[in-house]
Amino acid sequence: MPFTATDFPGLLIYEPRVFNDDRGYFFESYNYNTFTDGGATMTFVQDNQARSTYGVIRGLHFQLNPNAQTKLIRSLSGTILDVVVDLRVGSPTFGKHFSIELSAENKKQLLVPRGFAHGYSVLTETAEVLYKCDGFYHKESEGGLMYNDPTLNIDWKVPAGKEMVAAKDLVLPNIEDCKTNFTI
């Protein structure tokens, strides 16, 4: 099976089967049947793509219920450190974070269920990231966590002073002050 379970309920790593030959490579980045057989039964309705330079940290973002989103994240070029924080009350991993390097080379993807805050840092000169969502963007439902929350103590693998963070992400709350409506 191309899915690897993590210690976080519902959080899966997807490693597609890659076919390489003299011409290059081919793989299915998403196949409804493969995902359904693996227990991932969502229907994706929106794709988002971003290009960023080294040191950019995007996140940690989420949308509240009923507009929460499941996301399937991958890097089209470069390498990112993808980070999620479980915000689902009742989850054994509530308040904990998980990170994984996703790159154009390793072709790994992260399937992030609803109820997680999500973000990533760019570890190469540039990176292009594509993520599928099972819900549409809904500005009024936006929420987030401070990327450098000392309680979370996330190592973004970007040296201090080299990080680039959007102004709106610099005013997000720490996890202790974050209000959500997620349960497991």
C-alpha positions in Angstrom: 0.0 0.0 0.0 1.4 3.4 -0.8 0.2 4.9 2.5 2.2 5.0 5.7 0.3 5.8 8.9 1.8 8.2 11.4 1.3 8.3 15.2 -1.4 11.0 14.5 -4.8 9.6 13.8 -5.7 10.1 10.1 -2.4 11.8 9.2 -1.0 9.7 6.3 2.2 9.8 4.2 1.5 8.9 0.6 4.4 7.6 -1.5 3.4 6.9 -5.1 4.9 4.2 -7.2 7.3 5.9 -9.6 8.1 4.5 -13.0 11.6 5.7 -14.2 13.1 5.1 -17.6 15.4 6.8 -20.1 12.7 9.4 -20.8 12.2 10.5 -17.2 9.6 9.3 -14.8 5.8 8.9 -14.4 3.6 8.5 -11.4 0.0 9.0 -10.3 0.1 11.9 -7.8 -3.6 11.2 -7.1 -5.9 8.4 -8.0 -9.4 8.3 -6.4 -9.5 4.5 -6.2 -6.0 4.2 -4.6 -7.0 6.8 -2.0 -10.4 5.3 -1.3 -8.8 1.8 -1.0 -6.4 3.4 1.5 -9.2 4.8 3.6 -9.0 8.4 2.3 -12.5 9.0 1.0 -12.6 12.7 0.6 -13.4 14.5 -2.7 -11.0 17.2 -3.6 -12.6 20.4 -4.9 -9.7 23.0 -5.1 -6.0 23.0 -5.9 -3.7 25.7 -4.6 -0.1 26.3 -5.8 2.6 28.6 -4.3 6.2 29.4 -5.2 8.4 30.7 -2.4 12.1 31.4 -1.8 14.5 30.0 0.8 13.5 30.8 4.4 9.8 31.5 3.7 7.6 30.1 6.5 3.9 29.9 5.5 1.4 29.1 8.3 0.3 27.7 10.6 -3.2 27.9 9.0 -6.5 26.2 9.3 -10.2 26.8 8.6 -12.8 26.2 11.3 -15.8 23.9 11.0 -18.0 23.7 9.0 -15.4 25.0 6.4 -12.4 22.9 7.6 -10.3 21.3 4.9 -8.5 18.1 4.4 -5.3 18.8 2.4 -2.9 16.7 0.2 0.4 18.5 0.1 3.4 17.9 -2.2 6.4 19.8 -3.6 6.6 20.2 -7.3 10.1 21.7 -7.1 12.6 22.1 -4.3 12.2 20.9 -0.7 9.9 22.0 2.1 9.6 21.1 5.7 5.8 20.4 6.0 4.5 20.9 9.5 1.1 20.1 11.1 -0.3 20.6 14.6 -3.2 18.5 15.8 -5.9 20.8 17.2 -8.6 18.1 17.6 -9.8 17.9 21.2 -9.9 14.3 22.3 -7.1 13.2 20.0 -4.2 11.4 21.7 -1.8 13.8 19.8 -3.8 17.0 20.5 -1.3 19.9 20.8 1.6 18.0 19.2 3.2 18.7 15.9 4.5 16.4 13.1 7.0 17.4 10.4 8.3 15.8 7.2 10.4 16.9 4.3 8.5 16.8 1.0 10.6 17.3 -2.1 10.4 17.0 -5.9 13.0 14.3 -5.5 11.3 12.1 -2.9 7.8 12.7 -4.3 6.2 12.1 -0.9 2.9 13.7 -0.1 1.2 14.4 3.2 -2.5 13.8 3.7 -3.6 16.2 6.4 -7.1 15.6 7.8 -9.5 18.4 9.0 -8.6 19.7 12.5 -4.9 20.3 11.9 -3.1 23.6 11.5 -0.7 23.4 8.5 2.4 25.2 7.4 5.7 24.8 5.8 9.2 26.3 5.4 11.2 26.4 2.2 14.6 24.7 2.6 16.0 25.1 -1.0 16.6 28.2 -3.1 13.0 28.0 -4.2 10.1 25.6 -3.9 6.8 25.2 -5.7 4.1 23.6 -3.6 0.8 22.2 -4.7 -2.0 21.1 -2.3 -5.4 19.7 -3.0 -8.3 20.7 -0.6 -11.6 19.0 0.0 -13.3 22.3 0.9 -13.2 25.7 -0.7 -11.4 28.7 0.8 -13.6 30.6 3.3 -12.0 33.7 4.6 -14.4 34.1 7.6 -13.3 30.6 8.8 -9.6 31.3 8.8 -7.5 30.6 11.9 -3.9 30.0 12.7 -1.2 29.5 15.2 2.0 31.5 15.7 4.8 29.7 13.8 7.3 30.2 16.7 5.1 29.3 19.6 7.5 28.3 22.4 5.0 25.6 23.6 5.2 23.9 20.2 8.9 24.5 19.8 8.9 23.6 16.1 12.3 23.5 14.4 11.6 24.9 10.9 15.2 24.2 9.8 15.7 27.8 8.9 18.3 29.7 10.9 17.1 32.6 13.1 17.1 35.8 11.1 16.7 34.0 7.8 13.0 33.3 8.1 10.5 35.3 6.1 7.0 35.4 7.5 3.9 37.2 6.3 2.7 40.1 8.5 -0.6 38.4 9.1 1.2 35.3 10.4 3.2 37.4 13.0 0.0 38.2 14.9 -1.5 34.7 15.2 -2.1 33.4 18.7 0.0 30.8 20.6 -1.7 27.4 21.1 -2.9 28.3 24.6 -4.9 31.2 23.2 -6.1 29.5 20.0 -9.9 29.0 19.7 -11.0 26.1 17.5 -14.1 23.8 17.2 -12.3 20.6 16.2 -13.0 17.2 17.9 -12.1 13.7 17.1 
